[in-house]
Amino acid sequence: MRALTDGDLAAAHGLSQAVGWAHRLDDWRFVHGLGRGFAVDEDGKLVGTGLYWPFGTGFATLGLVIVAPDRQGAGIGRRLMTGLLEAIGPRTTILNATDAGAPLYEKLDFRTTGIIQQHQGAGFRVPDAPLPSGGHIRPATMADLPAMTALDSAATGLERPHVLTALLAVAEPAILEQDGRPVGFAVCRAFGRGRVVGPIVAPDAEGARALIAHWMRQHHGSFLRVDIPEPTGLGPWLVATGLPAIAPAITMARGAPPVPGTDVRLFGLINQALG
């Protein structure tokens, strides 16, 4: 096992394709540029990957733990996880697990804290999602970064200004204003088979629906994906628009999870690795 480098990303992309994940090579470049990772080689071939993203001294997310299909069950996943957790140290670690991966994480003291439901498709209709009274959606710029960072931190309990800075450089961000004051935002960017909307931060479900509908309108006919925490209540609405639910992920934490604020909520993830 060794550090994952830029030179490994093409092979890492091949691994994710082998297990049926939709990540593009550019998606690997984006997340690798924000985090740190490990690679496992066997006979000169990349057979395993795992990455983590520290958020200050208190928290980290972990993801893209992949083992080549023909080498699963050989202890490579456990070796990767052990190395990742040693590198993360005492931080609370958060991940979104598949059903297949969850038993290993439970043995490493991870506990289930929630469910993430993935909704995706290209045959959606643009819903009628009126803005709250006094609400307005506009494009965001780098000048909005402080407000977006504060909203994201309140919604997640995490400090992620560097992630939002990177997103603004490659994505389309939109701000939800209430009487001229930023109260939420949603980012849309190329990812996987099409585009993903996330993060989505809003004061309530009405605002979240308006932000999602904004991006549906902008990219009608494209393949769109939204990953939502299950308690948001947006699932039936997304299904009704034509974005069916796919296999859920299990949110797990090792340590005390972050404590979000109460004024805004996280209605959609950046992706399942970064949260």
N, C-alpha and C positions, 0 to 999 in steps of 0.2 A: 504494500500500500504506500502511496506517495501523494504529493500535492497534485491536484487537477490543474492543468495549465491550458492556455489558449490553444496550444497545439493539439490538445485532446478533444476539442469540442466537436469536430466532425465525427470522430468515432463515438463520442457520447451521444450525439444526435442519432447515430445509427442504433445505439442501444435503446433509446427511447422509442424509435420506430419499431424495433423488434418486439417490444412489449405492448405495442398498440397505442402509444401516446402520440398526440397530435403536434407536439412542439416542433417548431422550425429551428433551423440552425441559428437564425437571428434571435430566437427566444432564448436559446442556450447562451448566446453571447451576452444578452441583456442581463440575465440573472447571475451569470458568472462574474460579470463586471461589478456587481453589487455585493458579492459574497466571497466565500472561500470554500474549497472543496477537496475531496480526496478521490483518487482513482485506484483501482485494483487491476494489476496486470497479471496475466497468466500466459506463459509461453509467448511473450511479446505482444499479446492481444489484450485490449481493454475489455474487462469482463464485469466491472462494477464501478458505480459512481455514487457520490453523496455530497451534498452541499449544505452550508448553513449561512445564515445572515444575522449577524449580531446587531441589536438595537440598544445601544448604550451598554451599561454594565449589568442591567437587570434581566434582559430578555434576549431571545434569539428564536428564529424560526428555522426549520430544517426540512429539506425536501430533495427531490430528484434522486432518491435512493433507488438505484436500479441495478439489478443483477441480470446478466445475460440469461435468456431462457434455458439454455443447455447447462448452466452452472448453478441454477437455483437449487437450494437444499444442501449446498456444500459449505455453509458457514460464512460465505462472503458477506451477506447482508449484516450479520451480527458483527463481523470484523469492522465493517464500515461504520456501523452505529457506535461501536465502542470508541473508535478513533474520533468520530464527530463529537460525541459527548465529552470526551476528554478535552478536545479543543475548545468547546463551548464553555466548559468549566461550570461555575456555580449558577450561571444564568438559568432562569426558567426557560425551558425549551418547548416550543409549540410546533406541531406538525399536523398535516391532514393525511390520514392513512387510508389505503385501500383495505378491503376486507381481508385480503391475503397478508398484508403487512401488519395488521393490528395485533395479532398474537405475539409477534416478536417485540413490538413496542411495549406491550403490557408486561412482558418479562423484564423490561428495562425500566420499570416504574412509571411508565406513562399511564395516564388515566383519561378516560373519555370525558370531554367537556361539552361536546355539541356535535352537530351534523351539518355538513355543507352539501347543498343540493345544486348540481350543475344543470343548467337549462341551456339548450342550444338548438339552432336550426336556421334555415334560410327561408322557410315558407311562412314567416310571421306577418301579421298585419300590424299597422301602426295604430295603437289604441288611442282612444279619447281619454287623455290623462290631464285634466285641467290643472293649471298652476294654483297654488293657494292664493287667497286674496292678497294683493300687493306683491305677488311673486313675479320673478323675471329670471330667465335663463340667458346667459351670454357667454361668449368664448372667454376662456381664462388666458392670462399671460403670465410671464415670470413675475410681474409685479404682484400677482395674487398669491405667490408662493407662501408668504408668511401666514395669510389667512387660511390657506388650504392646509398648511402644516398644523396650525392650531386646531382646526376642525378634525383632521385625521387623528391627532393625538387624543382629543377628547373622545372620539368614537372608538378608538382601539386600546387606549392606555399605553401606546407605544410611541417612541420618538423616531420618526422616519423621514426627516427632511431631505436626506440624501437620496432616498428612493423617489420621493415626489419630484425632486430636481431632475433626476434621470428620466422619469416619466414625461415631464413637461418637454423634454428635448426630443422625444420620439412619438408622442401621442397627441390626441386632440382632447383638451380638457374643457369642461364647461362648469361655470359657477351658477349656483342657485342663489339669487338674492331675494331678500324679503324687505320691502320698503327701503331698498338701496343698500342693505347690509348683507354680506355673504353669510349664508346659513347652511350651505351644503355644496357639494360638487360631485361630478362623475367624470371619469377619464375613459376614452375609447381609443384603442390602439390595435394594430395588426397583431394577431397571435393565432397560432395553430392553423385551423382550417379557414379562418376568416378574420374576425375581429372579436375582441372581448371588451365588455364594459365593466370597468372596475379600477380603482375602488369607487364605491358609491357611498357617499356620506350625506345624510339628510336628517332633518329634525324629526321627520315622521314618514310613514309609508306614502302619504300623498305626495310629498316632495320627492321621494325616491322613485315613485312611478312616473312623475313628470320628467325627471332626469333620464330615466331609461327610455321613455317614449321619445324624448328629444333625439337620442342617438338612433333609435329605430327609424325615425323620420329621415335622419341624415343618411342612413345606410340601408334603406329599404331594398330588399332583394338580395342583400349580402348574407353571408353566414355570420351569425351573431351568437355570442356565448355570454352568459351571466352566471357567476357562482355566488349563491346567496346562503348566508347562515339560516338554518331552518326556522328559527323563531321570528323571522321578519314578517311572515305572513304573505310574502309576495308570490309564493309558489303557484297557487291556483290562478292568480292573475296572469303570470307569465305563460302558463300552460294555455290559458284561454286566448292569448295573443298569437299562439302558434310556436312557442318555444318549449318543447316537451322536456320533462325531467329525465336525466340520464342517471347512471349509478351514483349514489351519494358517496361522499368521503366522510371519514370519522375524524373530527377534531380531537386531538389529544394533547395533554400538557404534562410535562415532568417538572413539578414545582408549582408554586402558587401562580395562577394565571394573572395577567394584567387586569386592572380594574378600570373599565371605561367610565366616562362621565355620564351625565344624565340628559344633557341638552341636545345631543345628536347621537345617531346610531350608525353603525356600519351595516349597510344593506347589500354590499357586494364586495368581493375580494379583488385584489390586484391579480393574483392567481393563487393556486393552492399551495405553492411553495412559499411565497412572500407573505401570504395572509391578507 
